């Protein structure tokens, strides 16, 4: 019997810390552990007893890079617990803020983490500082794209990270429409650069095929990250408030985050941009769809590396969505919606950059948080990542071990995992496997 162990102590170019351990026995994967190493931080315990209006800002600290996602999900949960109905203007301003988040967050992952894989180099530090090479051009494009996403979020919400202006029921301060023409100019300026990036990722031949199930929000009116019902590949629809019961948590003893499977079938699933483009590509902005006719024929796709391409497409979607809103919105002076405080439970479900994000807020009659729960996308993807890796290793055991390590890291990076987000749980359901 021949036993061999492949270990990656630290997986690079991801959010947070993770490692991988693979035990091979007689040319088969006997054991594979994808280990999330960031320790639990117990945010859901920390908000108990706090005023509900203070909680969204606190919970945005779960993650810096996608703080707006946690902020908006917490706001939705609390607003639903209080029966608050948002104005159309607030919804549009949140969409604009969110477009900014997606533009800059996807650009960070694609151009700073994945681009080295595409170019066959170790890091962006090896890319020449000019625009004469594909890598140099892409990197210069990346800074412009990311800056524009930041500027859009700052204009709408006061900051790109831990935005101070969105609050329960609306915004503490409204944006100045005098700045909208310049934002429109910036968005139009980066648009051809975004399309150049899409074509670059579409041409990348990296492949890892596995027939995963896909899960995302769908709003039948438009491509939406904030409002909708949860759907899966088979067309099953789940209301936001039922999402928690739709999933079954699985304790992974070697990881700091539990995983999730469907409660009825116990199957794994994938969330994120690939799921969204697979299931919602018919809802893309008309201008986005018109410019990407041939590339969109690549979807639906079961190639996990197309999650990168899907993110690139979503950048263009958000650029075009923001342009449409900025050209039509008229800012009216309005205050956040206030209602009498009441006891209640609210659920917020939105699409974070990496997939479905769930917040549940239970508020008592004094407006204090009595219970809170969070489910993040990377925890939902953990089991799917492990199963992708098992398939890869079993099919490629004849390859050089160094090559296998690199390919395993590429597969993990394709999911754009956020390990620090995935470690905020406290209530554990122990399941014997």
C-alpha positions as CSV (number, residue, x, y, z in Angstrom):
1,X,0.0,0.0,0.0
2,X,1.4,3.3,-1.1
3,X,0.4,6.4,0.9
4,X,1.3,10.0,0.0
5,X,0.4,13.4,1.5
6,X,0.1,16.7,-0.4
7,X,-0.1,19.7,1.9
8,X,-0.6,23.4,1.1
9,X,0.0,25.3,4.3
10,X,-1.2,28.6,3.1
11,X,-3.3,29.3,0.0
12,X,-2.3,32.6,-1.5
13,X,-4.3,35.4,-3.1
14,X,-7.6,34.8,-1.3
15,X,-9.4,36.8,1.5
16,X,-8.2,35.3,4.8
17,X,-6.4,32.1,5.6
18,X,-6.9,28.6,4.4
19,X,-4.9,25.4,3.8
20,X,-5.4,22.1,2.0
21,X,-4.4,18.5,3.0
22,X,-4.7,15.6,0.6
23,X,-4.0,12.0,1.6
24,X,-3.5,9.7,-1.4
25,X,-3.7,5.9,-1.0
26,X,-3.0,3.5,-3.9
27,X,-3.7,6.3,-6.4
28,X,-7.0,7.3,-4.9
29,X,-7.9,10.3,-2.7
30,X,-8.4,8.7,0.7
31,X,-8.8,12.0,2.6
32,X,-9.1,15.7,1.6
33,X,-9.5,18.6,4.0
34,X,-10.0,22.2,2.8
35,X,-9.3,24.0,6.0
36,X,-10.6,27.5,6.9
37,X,-8.1,28.7,9.5
38,X,-9.5,32.1,10.4
39,X,-10.9,31.8,13.9
40,X,-14.5,32.4,15.0
41,X,-15.2,36.0,16.0
42,X,-18.7,35.7,17.3
43,X,-20.3,38.8,15.8
44,X,-23.7,37.3,16.2
45,X,-23.2,37.1,19.9
46,X,-21.7,40.6,20.1
47,X,-24.9,42.3,18.7
48,X,-27.2,40.8,21.3
49,X,-28.6,43.5,23.6
50,X,-27.6,46.2,21.2
51,X,-30.0,48.8,19.7
52,X,-31.2,47.6,16.3
53,X,-30.2,50.9,14.6
54,X,-26.6,50.4,15.6
55,X,-26.3,46.8,14.5
56,X,-25.9,47.1,10.7
57,X,-22.8,49.3,11.0
58,X,-21.4,46.9,13.6
59,X,-22.0,43.9,11.3
60,X,-20.4,45.6,8.3
61,X,-17.1,45.0,10.2
62,X,-17.5,41.2,9.5
63,X,-15.6,41.9,6.3
64,X,-13.8,45.0,4.9
65,X,-13.9,44.2,1.2
66,X,-17.7,43.5,1.1
67,X,-18.7,45.5,4.1
68,X,-21.6,47.0,2.1
69,X,-23.1,43.6,1.6
70,X,-23.2,42.9,5.3
71,X,-24.5,46.4,5.9
72,X,-27.4,46.1,3.4
73,X,-28.3,42.6,4.5
74,X,-28.5,43.6,8.1
75,X,-30.6,46.7,7.2
76,X,-33.0,44.5,5.2
77,X,-33.3,42.1,8.1
78,X,-34.1,44.8,10.7
79,X,-36.4,46.7,8.3
80,X,-38.4,43.6,7.7
81,X,-38.6,42.9,11.5
82,X,-40.2,46.4,11.9
83,X,-42.4,46.3,8.8
84,X,-40.6,49.2,7.1
85,X,-41.3,49.8,3.4
86,X,-38.5,51.7,1.6
87,X,-39.1,54.4,-0.9
88,X,-38.3,53.9,-4.5
89,X,-35.5,56.5,-4.2
90,X,-33.9,54.6,-1.4
91,X,-34.0,51.4,-3.4
92,X,-32.3,53.0,-6.3
93,X,-29.6,54.7,-4.2
94,X,-28.9,51.3,-2.6
95,X,-28.6,49.7,-6.0
96,X,-26.1,52.4,-7.1
97,X,-24.1,51.8,-3.9
98,X,-24.2,48.1,-4.5
99,X,-23.1,48.5,-8.2
100,X,-20.1,50.3,-6.9
101,X,-19.3,47.4,-4.4
102,X,-19.5,44.8,-7.2
103,X,-17.4,46.8,-9.6
104,X,-14.5,47.3,-7.2
105,X,-14.8,43.9,-5.4
106,X,-14.8,41.8,-8.6
107,X,-12.0,43.9,-10.0
108,X,-9.9,43.2,-6.9
109,X,-10.3,39.5,-7.3
110,X,-10.0,39.2,-11.0
111,X,-7.1,41.6,-11.6
112,X,-5.0,41.2,-8.5
113,X,-5.7,37.6,-7.4
114,X,-6.6,35.7,-10.6
115,X,-4.7,37.6,-13.3
116,X,-1.3,36.1,-12.2
117,X,-2.8,32.6,-12.7
118,X,-4.0,33.6,-16.2
119,X,-0.5,35.0,-17.1
120,X,1.4,32.0,-15.5
121,X,3.2,34.2,-13.0
122,X,3.3,34.3,-9.2
123,X,2.0,37.8,-8.5
124,X,1.1,41.2,-10.1
125,X,4.5,42.4,-9.0
126,X,6.0,40.6,-12.0
127,X,3.8,42.5,-14.4
128,X,5.7,45.4,-16.2
129,X,4.4,48.8,-15.4
130,X,3.4,49.7,-19.0
131,X,0.5,49.1,-21.3
132,X,2.5,47.3,-24.1
133,X,1.8,43.8,-22.7
134,X,-1.6,42.2,-22.0
135,X,-0.8,42.0,-18.3
136,X,0.3,45.6,-18.1
137,X,-2.7,46.8,-19.9
138,X,-5.0,44.7,-17.7
139,X,-3.4,46.1,-14.5
140,X,-3.8,49.7,-15.6
141,X,-7.4,49.0,-16.6
142,X,-7.9,47.4,-13.1
143,X,-6.9,50.5,-11.2
144,X,-9.3,52.6,-13.3
145,X,-12.2,50.2,-12.9
146,X,-11.6,49.7,-9.1
147,X,-11.3,53.5,-8.6
148,X,-14.6,54.1,-10.4
149,X,-16.4,51.5,-8.3
150,X,-15.0,53.2,-5.1
151,X,-16.1,56.6,-6.4
152,X,-19.6,55.4,-7.0
153,X,-20.0,54.0,-3.5
154,X,-18.5,57.1,-1.9
155,X,-20.9,59.4,-3.8
156,X,-23.9,57.4,-2.7
157,X,-23.1,56.1,0.7
158,X,-20.3,58.2,2.0
159,X,-17.5,55.6,1.8
160,X,-16.6,52.5,-0.1
161,X,-15.7,50.6,3.1
162,X,-18.0,50.7,6.1
163,X,-20.4,53.3,4.5
164,X,-21.8,55.7,7.1
165,X,-24.8,57.1,5.3
166,X,-27.2,54.1,4.7
167,X,-29.4,53.6,7.8
168,X,-32.5,51.8,8.8
169,X,-35.3,53.2,6.6
170,X,-33.1,55.2,4.2
171,X,-30.1,57.4,4.1
172,X,-28.8,59.9,6.7
173,X,-27.6,62.2,3.9
174,X,-28.6,62.2,0.2
175,X,-26.1,62.3,-2.6
176,X,-25.5,65.6,-4.5
177,X,-26.8,65.2,-8.1
178,X,-24.3,67.8,-9.3
179,X,-21.7,65.0,-9.2
180,X,-23.7,62.6,-11.3
181,X,-22.4,63.8,-14.7
182,X,-18.8,63.1,-13.7
183,X,-19.8,59.6,-12.4
184,X,-21.4,59.0,-15.8
185,X,-18.2,60.1,-17.5
186,X,-16.1,57.8,-15.4
187,X,-18.4,54.8,-16.0
188,X,-18.4,55.3,-19.7
189,X,-14.7,55.7,-19.7
190,X,-14.1,52.3,-18.0
191,X,-16.7,50.5,-20.1
192,X,-14.4,49.5,-23.0
193,X,-11.7,48.5,-20.4
194,X,-14.2,46.2,-18.7
195,X,-15.1,44.6,-22.0
196,X,-11.4,44.1,-22.7
197,X,-11.2,42.2,-19.4
198,X,-14.2,40.1,-20.2
199,X,-12.7,39.0,-23.5
200,X,-9.4,38.1,-21.7
201,X,-11.1,35.9,-19.2
202,X,-13.3,34.3,-21.9
203,X,-10.2,33.3,-23.8
204,X,-8.6,31.6,-20.8
205,X,-8.8,27.9,-21.4
206,X,-8.5,26.7,-17.8
207,X,-11.1,24.1,-17.1
208,X,-12.6,22.2,-14.1
209,X,-15.9,20.6,-14.9
210,X,-18.3,19.2,-12.3
211,X,-22.1,19.1,-12.5
212,X,-22.9,21.2,-9.4
213,X,-26.3,22.5,-8.4
214,X,-26.5,26.3,-8.5
215,X,-28.3,28.7,-6.1
216,X,-29.0,32.4,-6.3
217,X,-31.5,35.2,-6.0
218,X,-33.7,35.9,-8.9
219,X,-35.9,39.0,-9.5
220,X,-38.0,38.3,-12.6
221,X,-38.0,42.0,-13.5
222,X,-34.2,42.7,-13.6
223,X,-30.8,41.4,-12.8
224,X,-30.8,42.1,-9.1
225,X,-28.4,41.5,-6.2
226,X,-30.8,42.8,-3.5
227,X,-34.4,41.7,-4.1
228,X,-35.8,38.4,-5.3
229,X,-36.5,34.8,-4.4
230,X,-33.9,32.0,-4.0
231,X,-33.9,29.6,-7.0
232,X,-31.8,26.6,-7.8
233,X,-30.9,24.8,-11.0
234,X,-34.1,22.7,-11.0
235,X,-36.2,25.9,-10.8
236,X,-37.2,25.4,-7.2
237,X,-38.1,28.7,-5.5
238,X,-37.6,29.5,-1.8
239,X,-38.8,32.6,-0.1
240,X,-36.1,34.5,1.8
241,X,-37.6,33.8,5.2
242,X,-37.5,30.1,4.4
243,X,-33.8,30.0,3.3
244,X,-32.5,28.8,6.7
245,X,-34.7,25.7,6.7
246,X,-33.8,25.0,3.1
247,X,-30.2,24.4,4.1
248,X,-28.7,21.9,6.5
249,X,-25.5,22.8,8.4
250,X,-22.7,20.2,8.5
251,X,-20.0,20.6,11.1
252,X,-16.5,20.1,9.5
253,X,-14.3,19.2,12.4
254,X,-11.0,20.4,10.9
255,X,-12.4,23.8,9.7
256,X,-13.4,27.0,11.5
257,X,-16.7,27.2,9.5
258,X,-19.4,24.7,9.1
259,X,-20.5,23.7,5.6
260,X,-24.0,23.5,4.1
261,X,-26.0,21.1,1.9
262,X,-29.6,21.1,0.8
263,X,-31.9,19.9,3.6
264,X,-34.0,17.7,1.4
265,X,-31.3,16.0,-0.8
266,X,-28.1,16.6,1.3
267,X,-26.4,17.6,-2.0
268,X,-23.8,20.2,-2.2
269,X,-24.3,23.4,-4.3
270,X,-22.5,26.5,-5.6
271,X,-23.3,30.1,-5.0
272,X,-21.7,33.2,-6.5
273,X,-21.3,34.9,-9.9
274,X,-21.4,31.6,-11.9
275,X,-24.7,30.6,-10.3
276,X,-26.1,34.1,-11.0
277,X,-25.1,34.2,-14.7
278,X,-26.2,30.6,-15.2
279,X,-29.7,31.3,-13.8
280,X,-30.2,35.0,-14.5
281,X,-28.4,35.8,-17.8
282,X,-31.7,36.5,-19.5
283,X,-32.1,39.4,-17.1
284,X,-28.9,41.2,-17.9
285,X,-29.0,44.9,-18.8
286,X,-29.8,45.1,-22.5
287,X,-26.6,47.0,-23.3
288,X,-24.5,44.5,-21.5
289,X,-26.2,41.6,-23.3
290,X,-25.9,43.3,-26.7
291,X,-22.1,43.7,-26.3
292,X,-21.6,40.1,-25.1
293,X,-23.8,38.0,-27.4
294,X,-21.1,35.4,-28.3
295,X,-19.6,35.2,-24.8
296,X,-22.9,34.7,-23.1
297,X,-23.4,31.6,-25.3
298,X,-20.8,30.0,-23.0
299,X,-23.4,29.9,-20.3
300,X,-24.9,27.9,-18.5
301,X,-21.5,26.5,-17.7
302,X,-20.3,23.8,-15.3
303,X,-16.7,25.0,-15.5
304,X,-15.8,26.5,-12.1
305,X,-13.2,28.7,-13.7
306,X,-16.1,30.5,-15.5
307,X,-16.9,32.0,-12.1
308,X,-14.1,34.4,-13.0
309,X,-15.7,35.2,-16.4
310,X,-19.1,35.6,-14.7
311,X,-17.6,38.1,-12.3
312,X,-16.1,40.1,-15.2
313,X,-19.6,40.1,-16.9
314,X,-21.2,41.3,-13.7
315,X,-18.8,44.3,-13.6
316,X,-20.2,45.4,-17.0
317,X,-23.7,44.7,-15.8
318,X,-23.2,47.0,-12.8
319,X,-21.6,49.7,-15.0
320,X,-24.6,49.7,-17.3
321,X,-27.1,49.5,-14.5
322,X,-25.5,52.5,-12.7
323,X,-25.5,54.5,-16.0
324,X,-29.2,53.9,-16.5
325,X,-30.0,54.9,-12.9
326,X,-27.8,58.0,-12.9
327,X,-29.3,59.3,-16.1
328,X,-32.9,59.0,-14.9
329,X,-32.9,59.5,-11.1
330,X,-34.2,62.8,-9.6
331,X,-33.1,63.2,-6.0
332,X,-36.0,64.3,-3.7
333,X,-35.4,65.5,-0.2
334,X,-36.7,62.7,2.0
335,X,-35.9,61.4,5.5
336,X,-35.5,57.8,6.6
337,X,-38.7,56.0,7.2
338,X,-39.6,55.7,10.9
339,X,-42.2,53.5,12.4
340,X,-43.1,52.7,16.1
341,X,-40.7,50.1,17.5
342,X,-42.1,46.6,17.8
343,X,-41.0,43.1,18.5
344,X,-40.4,41.1,15.4
345,X,-38.2,38.8,13.3
346,X,-36.8,39.8,10.0
347,X,-34.7,38.0,7.4
348,X,-32.4,39.7,4.8
349,X,-31.1,37.7,1.9
350,X,-28.9,39.5,-0.7
351,X,-26.2,38.5,-3.2
352,X,-22.8,39.3,-1.8
353,X,-20.0,39.3,-4.4
354,X,-19.3,35.7,-3.5
355,X,-22.9,34.5,-3.3
356,X,-26.0,34.4,-1.2
357,X,-25.7,36.1,2.2
358,X,-28.3,35.6,4.9
359,X,-29.0,37.7,8.0
360,X,-31.7,37.0,10.6
361,X,-32.6,39.7,13.2
362,X,-34.9,39.1,16.2
363,X,-35.8,42.4,17.8
364,X,-37.6,42.8,21.2
365,X,-40.3,45.4,22.0
366,X,-37.6,47.9,23.2
367,X,-35.8,47.8,19.8
368,X,-32.9,45.7,21.1
369,X,-31.5,42.6,19.3
370,X,-32.4,39.5,21.2
371,X,-31.1,37.0,18.6
372,X,-29.1,37.1,15.4
373,X,-27.8,34.7,12.8
374,X,-25.5,35.0,9.7
375,X,-24.8,32.5,6.9
376,X,-22.1,33.6,4.4
377,X,-21.4,32.4,0.9
378,X,-18.0,30.9,1.4
379,X,-19.3,28.5,4.1
380,X,-22.0,27.4,1.7
381,X,-19.4,26.8,-1.0
382,X,-17.0,24.9,1.3
383,X,-18.3,21.4,0.6
384,X,-18.6,22.1,-3.1
385,X,-15.0,23.2,-3.2
386,X,-13.8,20.0,-1.5
387,X,-15.8,17.9,-3.9
388,X,-14.3,19.8,-6.9
389,X,-10.8,19.2,-5.5
390,X,-11.5,15.4,-4.9
391,X,-12.5,15.1,-8.5
392,X,-9.5,17.0,-9.7
393,X,-7.0,15.0,-7.7
394,X,-8.5,11.6,-8.7
395,X,-8.4,12.6,-12.3
396,X,-4.9,14.0,-12.3
397,X,-2.7,11.8,-10.1
398,X,-0.2,11.2,-12.9
399,X,0.7,14.9,-13.0
400,X,3.7,16.4,-11.2
401,X,2.9,17.2,-7.6
402,X,4.0,20.8,-7.9
403,X,1.6,21.3,-10.8
404,X,-1.2,19.6,-8.8
405,X,-0.7,22.0,-5.9
406,X,-0.8,25.0,-8.3
407,X,-4.0,23.8,-10.0
408,X,-5.7,23.1,-6.6
409,X,-5.0,26.7,-5.6
410,X,-6.4,27.9,-8.9
411,X,-9.6,26.0,-8.3
412,X,-10.0,27.4,-4.8
413,X,-9.3,30.9,-6.0
414,X,-11.9,30.6,-8.7
415,X,-14.6,30.6,-6.0
416,X,-13.2,33.9,-4.7
417,X,-13.5,32.6,-1.1
418,X,-13.6,34.9,1.9
419,X,-12.4,33.0,4.8
420,X,-12.7,35.8,7.4
421,X,-16.4,36.1,6.5
422,X,-16.9,32.3,6.9
423,X,-16.0,32.2,10.6
424,X,-18.7,34.1,12.3
425,X,-20.9,31.3,13.6
426,X,-21.6,30.2,17.1
427,X,-24.7,27.9,17.2
428,X,-23.4,24.5,16.1
429,X,-25.5,21.5,15.1
430,X,-23.3,18.5,15.5
431,X,-23.9,15.9,12.8
432,X,-22.2,12.5,12.8
433,X,-21.0,11.6,9.3
